Amino acid sequence: MGRCPAAARIAWGMGGLLGLFAVGCMPLGYVYPKVSYIPPGTVGPVRDEVHAFRVDITNDDNSIGLTEKDRYVLSRLPLHEDGSFEPQTKVSVDYGWLLYGFMDFFDASTHHTMLVRLYRPGYHTLEIESWQTKGRMHWVEARTLEEQEQAIDDLVSTWKTTPERIQIKAASSGYTPPHDPIVFHYLAPGSDSPEHWDALGFAASEYERLQSSAKDPDLHARLQAKAKALREMALK
């Protein structure tokens, strides 16, 4: 960062916007409506094996080192007898601000979107993003316990909006994403809604199911830690 961001951090802590003007930064705010949409789809003849979830995401992002407060809320997506699900729509308002000054700038923003995640035990989890072109479901078998663990991780993961500094720190350890509860750090607490509470309990039970078959001590401990973390989130 240049001179403005360093000074702006101090100014923000001491006096907010008036302080920012004093150090030569020009704040620019913005707000706009946003529509997220996922078209109707189908999981086909494996309906009874698939657990479908809608994931509503609030992505809080900033470049000045403030604590980010992302939020992921899951709710079950009903599947019809033929394996199809209804289209999903989310109307929201995104907003943020930019600070320009001297030779640098920094920003903060809050964006909203949603996903559909399809979890099938024994297979890799599928994810459908907002406005994604409709395509055929392609299930890939998860042959090992580690791959099945990753499938559960992908169901509840909040990693894609985790701050870059945390992702870089994890990558320095040789793996991205990591294999510990940080992958779902930004899940909302279970008190958010009965549907979200149920989703947390379901994911915890899937970790526990794998744990019962895990012979490797490290894998066993990791699955146990993830299940415990989700159970604790559900109680908040």
C-alpha positions as CSV (number, residue, x, y, z in Angstrom):
1,M,0.0,0.0,0.0
2,G,1.0,3.6,-0.6
3,R,0.9,6.6,1.7
4,C,-2.8,7.0,1.6
5,P,-3.9,3.6,3.0
6,A,-1.4,3.7,5.9
7,A,-2.5,7.1,6.9
8,A,-6.1,6.2,6.2
9,R,-6.0,3.4,8.7
10,I,-5.0,5.8,11.4
11,A,-7.5,8.4,10.3
12,W,-10.3,5.9,10.2
13,G,-9.6,4.8,13.7
14,M,-9.3,8.4,15.0
15,G,-12.1,10.3,13.1
16,G,-13.7,8.4,10.3
17,L,-14.5,10.3,7.1
18,L,-13.3,13.7,8.3
19,G,-9.9,12.2,9.1
20,L,-9.8,10.6,5.7
21,F,-10.2,14.0,4.0
22,A,-7.5,15.4,6.2
23,V,-4.9,12.9,4.9
24,G,-5.8,13.6,1.3
25,C,-8.0,10.6,0.5
26,M,-11.1,11.0,-1.6
27,P,-13.9,8.5,-0.6
28,L,-16.3,7.3,-3.3
29,G,-19.3,5.3,-2.3
30,Y,-21.5,3.1,-4.4
31,V,-24.7,1.0,-4.1
32,Y,-26.6,-1.0,-6.7
33,P,-29.3,-3.7,-6.9
34,K,-28.3,-7.2,-7.8
35,V,-30.2,-10.3,-9.0
36,S,-28.7,-13.7,-8.7
37,Y,-30.4,-16.5,-10.6
38,I,-29.9,-20.3,-10.9
39,P,-32.0,-21.9,-13.6
40,P,-34.1,-25.1,-12.9
41,G,-32.1,-28.3,-13.1
42,T,-32.3,-32.0,-12.4
43,V,-30.0,-34.6,-10.7
44,G,-31.6,-37.3,-12.8
45,P,-32.5,-40.9,-11.7
46,V,-30.2,-40.7,-8.6
47,R,-32.6,-38.4,-6.8
48,D,-32.8,-40.5,-3.7
49,E,-29.0,-40.4,-3.2
50,V,-28.6,-36.6,-3.6
51,H,-28.9,-33.9,-1.0
52,A,-29.4,-30.5,-2.6
53,F,-28.7,-27.2,-0.8
54,R,-29.1,-23.6,-1.7
55,V,-26.2,-21.5,-0.3
56,D,-26.8,-17.7,0.3
57,I,-23.6,-15.8,0.5
58,T,-22.7,-12.4,1.9
59,N,-19.1,-11.6,0.9
60,D,-17.5,-8.8,3.0
61,D,-14.2,-7.7,1.5
62,N,-11.7,-5.0,2.2
63,S,-8.1,-4.1,1.5
64,I,-7.2,-2.3,4.8
65,G,-6.9,-5.3,7.1
66,L,-10.2,-5.0,8.9
67,T,-11.9,-8.2,10.1
68,E,-14.1,-9.5,7.3
69,K,-17.6,-10.9,8.2
70,D,-18.6,-13.2,5.4
71,R,-21.7,-15.2,5.9
72,Y,-22.9,-18.5,4.3
73,V,-26.4,-19.8,5.0
74,L,-27.5,-23.2,3.7
75,S,-31.0,-24.4,3.2
76,R,-32.2,-27.7,1.7
77,L,-33.5,-27.5,-1.9
78,P,-36.4,-29.8,-2.5
79,L,-36.1,-32.3,-5.3
80,H,-39.2,-33.4,-7.2
81,E,-39.9,-37.0,-8.0
82,D,-38.1,-36.8,-11.3
83,G,-35.0,-35.3,-9.6
84,S,-35.6,-31.7,-10.8
85,F,-35.5,-28.6,-8.7
86,E,-37.1,-25.2,-9.0
87,P,-35.2,-22.1,-10.3
88,Q,-33.6,-20.0,-7.5
89,T,-33.7,-16.2,-7.4
90,K,-32.1,-13.8,-5.0
91,V,-32.6,-10.0,-5.0
92,S,-30.1,-8.0,-3.0
93,V,-28.2,-4.7,-2.7
94,D,-24.5,-4.6,-3.1
95,Y,-22.5,-1.6,-1.7
96,G,-19.0,-0.4,-0.9
97,W,-16.6,2.5,-1.1
98,L,-13.2,3.3,-2.6
99,L,-10.6,5.7,-1.3
100,Y,-8.3,7.4,-3.8
101,G,-5.3,9.5,-2.8
102,F,-1.7,10.1,-3.8
103,M,-0.4,7.0,-5.7
104,D,-2.7,4.3,-4.3
105,F,-6.2,3.4,-3.3
106,F,-8.0,0.9,-1.2
107,D,-11.6,-0.3,-0.8
108,A,-14.2,-2.2,1.1
109,S,-17.4,-3.8,-0.3
110,T,-20.2,-6.2,0.5
111,H,-21.5,-8.4,-2.2
112,H,-24.3,-11.0,-2.2
113,T,-24.8,-14.1,-4.3
114,M,-26.0,-17.7,-4.1
115,L,-25.0,-21.2,-5.2
116,V,-26.6,-24.6,-5.4
117,R,-24.5,-27.4,-4.1
118,L,-25.4,-31.1,-4.8
119,Y,-24.0,-33.6,-2.4
120,R,-24.1,-37.3,-3.1
121,P,-22.2,-39.6,-0.7
122,G,-19.4,-41.4,-2.4
123,Y,-19.1,-38.7,-5.1
124,H,-17.5,-35.3,-5.5
125,T,-19.8,-32.4,-4.7
126,L,-21.2,-30.4,-7.6
127,E,-21.6,-26.7,-7.4
128,I,-23.8,-24.4,-9.6
129,E,-23.0,-20.7,-9.6
130,S,-25.4,-17.8,-10.2
131,W,-26.1,-17.3,-14.0
132,Q,-24.1,-20.4,-14.8
133,T,-25.0,-21.9,-18.2
134,K,-27.1,-25.0,-17.6
135,G,-25.2,-28.1,-18.2
136,R,-25.4,-31.9,-17.7
137,M,-24.7,-33.2,-14.2
138,H,-21.5,-35.2,-14.3
139,W,-20.9,-37.2,-11.1
140,V,-17.3,-38.2,-10.4
141,E,-16.8,-41.0,-7.9
142,A,-14.8,-40.2,-4.7
143,R,-12.9,-43.4,-4.2
144,T,-10.9,-42.7,-1.0
145,L,-12.0,-41.5,2.4
146,E,-9.9,-38.3,1.8
147,E,-11.8,-37.6,-1.4
148,Q,-15.1,-38.2,0.4
149,E,-13.9,-35.9,3.1
150,Q,-13.2,-33.2,0.5
151,A,-16.8,-33.7,-0.9
152,I,-18.2,-32.8,2.6
153,D,-15.8,-29.9,2.8
154,D,-17.0,-28.6,-0.6
155,L,-20.6,-28.8,0.6
156,V,-20.1,-26.4,3.5
157,S,-16.9,-24.6,2.3
158,T,-16.6,-20.8,2.7
159,W,-13.0,-20.9,1.3
160,K,-13.7,-19.1,-2.0
161,T,-14.4,-15.8,-0.1
162,T,-11.8,-16.3,2.6
163,P,-9.4,-13.3,2.7
164,E,-6.4,-13.6,0.4
165,R,-3.9,-13.2,3.3
166,I,-5.4,-16.3,5.0
167,Q,-5.4,-18.3,1.7
168,I,-1.7,-17.4,1.1
169,K,-0.8,-18.5,4.6
170,A,-2.5,-21.8,4.1
171,A,-0.8,-22.3,0.7
172,S,2.6,-21.8,2.3
173,S,2.0,-25.0,4.2
174,G,1.7,-26.9,1.0
175,Y,-2.0,-27.4,0.5
176,T,-4.9,-25.3,-0.7
177,P,-7.5,-25.4,0.6
178,P,-6.5,-26.7,4.0
179,H,-8.0,-29.8,5.6
180,D,-9.2,-28.3,8.9
181,P,-12.3,-26.4,10.1
182,I,-11.1,-23.1,8.7
183,V,-12.6,-24.3,5.4
184,F,-16.1,-23.4,6.8
185,H,-15.1,-20.6,9.1
186,Y,-17.7,-18.2,7.7
187,L,-20.8,-20.4,8.1
188,A,-23.6,-18.6,9.9
189,P,-24.5,-20.0,13.4
190,G,-27.3,-22.5,13.6
191,S,-29.6,-19.9,15.1
192,D,-29.8,-18.2,11.8
193,S,-32.6,-20.5,10.6
194,P,-34.0,-24.0,11.2
195,E,-33.0,-24.9,7.7
196,H,-29.4,-23.8,8.2
197,W,-29.3,-25.6,11.6
198,D,-30.4,-28.8,9.9
199,A,-27.7,-28.4,7.2
200,L,-24.9,-28.0,9.8
201,G,-26.1,-31.2,11.6
202,F,-26.3,-33.1,8.3
203,A,-22.7,-32.2,7.4
204,A,-21.5,-33.0,10.9
205,S,-23.2,-36.5,10.7
206,E,-21.4,-37.1,7.3
207,Y,-18.0,-36.3,8.8
208,E,-18.9,-38.7,11.7
209,R,-19.9,-41.4,9.3
210,L,-16.5,-41.3,7.6
211,Q,-14.8,-41.1,11.0
212,S,-16.2,-44.5,11.9
213,S,-14.3,-46.0,9.0
214,A,-11.1,-44.0,9.3
215,K,-8.1,-46.1,10.3
216,D,-5.5,-43.4,9.9
217,P,-5.2,-41.5,13.2
218,D,-4.7,-38.1,11.5
219,L,-7.7,-38.5,9.3
220,H,-9.8,-39.8,12.2
221,A,-8.8,-36.8,14.4
222,R,-9.4,-34.3,11.5
223,L,-12.9,-35.7,10.8
224,Q,-13.7,-35.6,14.5
225,A,-12.6,-32.0,14.8
226,K,-14.7,-30.9,11.8
227,A,-17.8,-32.6,13.1
228,K,-17.3,-31.0,16.5
229,A,-16.8,-27.6,15.0
230,L,-20.1,-27.9,13.1
231,R,-22.0,-29.2,16.1
232,E,-20.8,-26.2,18.0
233,M,-21.8,-23.8,15.3
234,A,-25.3,-25.4,15.3
235,L,-25.7,-24.5,19.0
236,K,-24.8,-20.9,18.6
